[in-house]
Amino acid sequence: MKKDMIINLGGAFAIGALIFGVGLMAIGSKKAPADSAPVIEGEDPKIAEAKSEEAADKAKAKPESEKKEGAEKGGEKADEKKGEEKKDGEKKDEKKEEKKEEKKAEEKRPSPEELKKIEDEKKKEKAKDLDEVQQLQLRYNDLYTRGNYDDARMIAMKAMNLMGRDDTMWIKQLADATYQAEALPAQLRFQKAFDSYASLLTSNLSAADKEWAQYRAGLCLTHLGRWEDAQQSMDVFVKTFPKSDRIQEVRLMRAQSMFALGRRDEARDELEHLVKNPAPRDVHATALVELARVELDRAKREDTKGLVRAEVLDLNELAPEKPVAHDKPSMSKETPVEKPNVPDDQWASVRRAVEKGNLAEAQRLINPWVSDASGLSSEERARVSLKYAEMIRLVAQSRSKEERK
């Protein structure tokens, strides 16, 4: 029996111990939270208590900071959401405006009947413009034919305002009228005419119109004194239009440009070609004059031993060998120009002045037969000049022979 009592007391004691241990654990969990400072054995209780309180404050403050941070993030998200909502609203407003504009455009769009009416009005207006342009063309032709180039130029400008500044036909007619307009200063009108002809050369023209534009552009350049450009323009013409009816005239202008540039030998060769070969009468006459000018210029610039080149043309060989078809009579052996009737005693006086080396006196004596007031044709005056140049050459040769003796 005693044995049973002992067993019962042991069991009760074990249960009491278990309950006591559980109670201690519960008390310990309340006094020492997870974030409390660890208790160091042998540490002053006050210090330990202070650490525990500090740890408790930190544990309390942490949830507050986390809460604050969460609130800030939440605010940012709310702002982003508001911004997106605002953008969506703006897009919706834009779409509404677009729809309004489309609706207005639809309301303004003319009906098929109105479109037909508009088209008919355009046709009437175009027909009116064409009729006006036709009237301007007739007016231009009349003015230009009568030589009223200034008024013809104004008509061409008016037509271009109607037809457009790129209308090649009216550009050409404007250039033609400008080239001969007298109201404009010479330099200005030739520059304006050249600009118009040059613009035609870069457009789609017929071969005939392009030939005309190239020819007139070269003429403008000679009038402007742009000799280098003029010669280049003539070179292009000779190369591009070798069979043109204007080829001889262009070669004459090229010779004049060469002479102006100081290329006298080249100019002389070109002029000799024109004089010896078929050429229109006006071109032939001018070539004779220019050839004489080249020779006289050389005579005046050089000393008495070489006043004129020895190969001066024989006056009897100056006429072309074959006639040419041209709007003016050609110079040929069948229609020779009579030698000018300069009295022999006058030639003798000229020769004596040349022999003395007094070319100024010789020129004075010969002037009555080479000036415009002489009453002679340009061909006749050219022949006098060439004979004069030949005389200077012969005198120079005679002097050279005497010096060699």
Number of C-alpha atoms within 10 A of each C-alpha: 5 6 7 9 9 11 11 10 10 12 11 12 12 11 11 12 12 11 11 11 11 12 11 10 10 10 10 11 10 9 10 14 14 12 14 19 17 13 15 9 8 6 9 10 12 9 11 17 14 12 16 19 14 15 18 17 13 12 15 12 12 11 11 11 11 11 11 12 12 11 12 12 11 12 12 11 12 12 12 12 12 12 12 12 12 12 12 12 12 12 12 12 12 12 12 12 12 12 12 12 12 12 12 11 11 10 10 9 11 13 10 9 9 11 12 12 13 13 12 12 12 12 12 12 12 13 12 12 15 15 12 14 19 13 12 17 18 11 16 24 15 13 18 18 11 10 14 17 22 19 18 27 24 15 22 26 18 15 25 19 10 14 14 13 12 12 14 19 13 21 21 20 22 25 26 22 25 27 27 19 21 13 11 14 10 15 13 13 21 25 19 18 27 25 14 22 29 18 14 24 16 9 11 10 14 9 10 11 17 20 18 18 24 22 22 21 27 29 21 22 21 22 14 17 14 15 21 15 15 24 23 14 21 25 16 15 22 19 10 12 18 12 10 14 14 20 18 22 21 22 23 23 25 27 27 26 25 21 19 16 14 11 13 20 16 14 25 23 13 20 27 18 17 27 24 17 19 21 30 22 20 16 23 28 24 20 30 26 22 22 29 25 18 21 25 20 15 18 22 15 12 11 12 19 17 18 23 27 15 12 8 17 16 10 13 10 11 21 24 23 16 14 18 17 11 12 9 11 14 24 27 22 15 12 12 13 15 9 13 15 10 12 8 9 9 11 17 11 15 22 21 14 18 22 19 11 16 13 17 11 16 21 17 11 16 18 16 15 20 21 12 12 9 13 12 16 14 20 23 22 25 24 26 23 25 24 18 22 24 25 18 29 24 18 22 22 17 13 14 14 11 8 8 6 5
